[in-house]
Amino acid sequence: MILNFPKKMTLFLKKKYIYYIKIKNMRAIIYAIVLAVVSWMVFGSMNELTSAHDEGGCCGKVNCGASQFTNLIWWANLMIAIVATVVALYGGARMTPQGRALPPIPFLPV
């Protein structure tokens, strides 16, 4: 069955859909910004812990922050922070009139 909507209704639905897409993209950008900020904060704390076992660090003789698990968390958090920052910047750039010419990246939600 084919539904024929009046022209005004079709235009209304198109505007509603575009508005929904903009809101959805804005949510993804906000989530990426929050994730980036939290990741960089955690990375800063992990970096202090990792730097603490150096000679001039607070625990120069003890192995605090030198385990494999800490190293894994440090690198994983760094990668998450970088990816979230790039997604937030790309999504923000796509929202500008000049950024609309940027090619869409299929796996990004923005």
C-alpha positions, 0 to 999 in steps of 0.5 A, a space after each residue: 500500500 502506498 501512502 500519499 501524504 499532502 505536500 505540506 505534510 511531506 515537507 513537515 516530515 522532512 523538516 522533522 527528520 532533518 531536525 532529528 538527525 541534527 539532534 542525534 549528531 549533537 548528542 554524539 558530539 556531546 558524548 564524545 566531548 564528555 568522553 574526551 574530557 574524562 579520558 584526558 583527566 584519567 590519563 593525566 592521573 595515570 601519567 602522574 602515577 607512571 611518572 612517580 616511579 622515576 628517580 625524582 618521583 615521589 616513590 623513586 625506589 618503589 614500583 608504583 605505576 610500573 606494572 604491566 596492567 598500569 601500562 595497559 590502562 595508560 595506553 588504552 586510556 590515551 587511545 580512547 582520549 585521542 579518538 574521542 577528541 578527534 570525533 568531537 572535533 570532526 563532528 564540530 567541524 561538520 556542523 559549520 557551513 565550511 565543514 559540510 564539504 568534509 567527506 562523511 566517515 561511515 563508521 562515525 556517528 556524527 
